[in-house]
C-alpha cells in the first residue's frame, strides 16, 4: 500500500484513476494504467447479468470483468511469514498479537467471492482462505461502543470500514488465493478481504486491526476517495 505522504505523484495517480473510470464508462476496451495495458473483458459475459442473493446485480455499475487480480501497486511490506505480526487492539478488553502460525491455528474459512476495484475491474468467483474478522473481534472482546474498524498495513497505510461491514461473514484476514499463498503483488503474507466494498479497503500487507468508536478516514479517503466505497452505489470519490 502507498506510503502516507501527500506529494504530487500520488495526486497524479488519483487523476489517472479518474481518467480510467471515465474511459471505462465510455466503453474503452484497452487503457494504460500504472505503466501497463489492461484488457477489459467483454460486457456480454453472462455473469454480468446474474443477481446476488441480496437482489443486486453481481457486476456493479461501471465495472468490467477480468480473469485475474491486478497488482495495483503500493509500497510493499515484508512478505515473510516469519516477520508477520497482526496487532488486534483499540477499544477492546482483550488486545492481542498474532504471529503467522497463530493465524493459521485459528478456524479457517474458505470462501468464493467477487472483488471490485475502483479503477473499474472486477474478478468474479475468486477463492480466498483466511480467518474471519468477526472471529478476531470476538477474541478481542470488542466493546459495545465500537462503530468502526481500521485496517492497518505496511508503511502506515490505513483503511476504515464500518464495524457491521468489517465483521460480516465474508470478511477475512486472508493468506491464500486460489488455494496458494498470496503472491508478492497482492500483499503477502496476509491481507484484509472486504469483498462488498471497493478493493482499496482490503488493505494489503496487513499489520493490525484497530477497533474504534469514531470514524477515522484512511489513506485514500483523506485524498478524495469515498469514505464508504459501496461499488453498487458507485461510491468512488467523496
Number of C-alpha atoms within 10 A of each C-alpha: 23 17 16 15 12 11 8 9 10 16 13 11 13 18 11 16 17 17 15 20 19 15 15 20 14 10 14 13 15 14 15 11 15 13 6 8 11 15 16 20 16 13 14 9 11 8 14 18 12 13 12 10 8 7 8 11 15 17 24 18 14 19 25 25 22 18 14 11 17 14 12 14 12 16 14 19 20 14 18 12 14 11 11 21 18 20 17 23 21 19 19 21 12 15 18 13 14 16 15 17 12 11 21 13 11 13 10 15 16 18 17 15 16 15 23 27 21 24 24 25 27 27 19 20 14 17 15 23 22 24 23 24 23 20 15 20 23 13 15 20 15 21 17 9 12 17 17 21 26 26 26 25 26 22 17 14 24 30 22 26 25 18 19 11 17 26 21 14 14 21 22 29 27 28 26 19 19 14 11 11 16 20 15 15 17 24 28 23 24 30 25 31 28 27 21 21 22 24 22 23 27 26 26 30 27 27 25 21 23 19 28 22 15 12 17 17 18 21 22 21 21 13 15 13 19 17 22 19 22 16 23 18 10 15 16 21 16 12
